Amino acid sequence: MITKEYLNQLPNTNLYSRSFTDDNCITPNNETASCKPLYKCPQLLEVLITQKKEAIDFVRESHCGSWSSETQPFVCCGTKSSRTAANDSYDQVTVRASPTRQKISDKRFCGFQHTDDYFYAGNVTAIDEFPWLGVFKYKRDSDLEQNDDEDFYEFGCAGSLINNRYVLTAAQCLRLATSTVVAVRFGEYNIKHDVDCVKFSDIDDCSNPVEDVGIERKIKHPNYNRRTGVNDIALLRLNRSVSYSDYIRPICLPDAETRYARIGEIMTLTGFGRVATDKNYAIIKKRITSRLISNEQCRTEFSDIKDRNRYVTDNIMCTKELADNKDRSCEGDSGGPLMFSHRTQWHIEGIAVWSTAECSIDYPFAYTRVANYIDWIERTVVS
């Protein structure tokens, strides 16, 4: 018999609010359904009686609304009581386990940030938030007529540290119009300072000095097409190993056990791109929240743009930014990570690649879907 005490033992892993209007919600199978008390959803109640792990997991992931020990849980009550094959579609990705996974994502270190250890609700990114972000340092082409300063450098694009030697980014970021990436800066918070300090509980919290690490090898996907944006993904092999700290740490790659973001859930992007159209680049590392949308919706919302040579394929995922964001995704954020956290361990699901020319919340932002390139990443890193 299922008692209230048994229901209250089900772990609450719903750390992120699911998108629903009135009584609508999205099931783990991406089915639009009704959010209702568990006792009024016979298909889930019956399967839960078996007390099998897969049944309990499915009911847990079907949770919607508020979970409280004072009330019975609400569930998204669809037509299915288990995962279906549709989950392997482009809106819900499954990655097979690989024997080489541990060589890239070491779950003892990746995806953890000190910010999650304390309550932080500031509207500015915390100094130790997203420690896997690397901002790219570019050197201007030497043959430019106006290149009076041979030591001229500029910053742009971003990437994600995935282990102590490799950075994952967009292929378009390996070269800008008149400059080439030559190094990756880690531990950056305020682009104007090498060491950053912020007030936290009346105490100065200061970061370690930033680290500029050179690049040994640039590896773009062999089938990348700059004109169409197909396979816009690349790896940078650093010229030395980096040491981990509170301010420099890798993010996890998705694997077979990853709990992916579902349609309607909130995801996060970070970078140092422009703060708005025709505005300056960000001084402080940005935190941009957006809602994952289906590829079908993404195609529809881009359909009114004429002469567009970018297409929402199965290797693309899209989000719509939240209106109350302090920051916007914009030019210069390309290559940055689209992230999701499960049980306070972050993983990368997308790489920022394109949107419209205007930094607007009216259109989605498109990302290369990392899960579809895990085999290529593994082969490249371990070769």
Buried (B, 14 or more C-beta within 10 A) or exposed (E): EEEEEEBBEBEEBBEBEBBBEEBBBBBBBBBBBBBBBBEEBEBBBEBBEEEEEEBBBBBBBBBBBEBEEEEBBBBBBBEBBBBBEEBEBBBBBBBEEBEEBEEBBBBEEBBBBBBBEEEEEEEBBBBBBBBBBBBBBBBBEEEEEEBEEEEBEEBBBBBBBBBBBBBBBBBBBBBBEEBBBEBBBBBBBBBEBBEBBBEBEEEEBEBBEBBBBEBEEBBBBEEBEEEEBBBBBBBBBBEEEBEBBBBBBBBBBBBEEBBBBBBBBBBBBBBBBBBEEEEEBBEBBBBBBBBBBBBEBBBEBBEEEEEEEBEBBEBBBBBBBEEEBBBBBBBBBBBBBBBBBBEEBBBBBBBBBBBBEEBBBEBBBBBBBBBBBBEBBBEBBEE
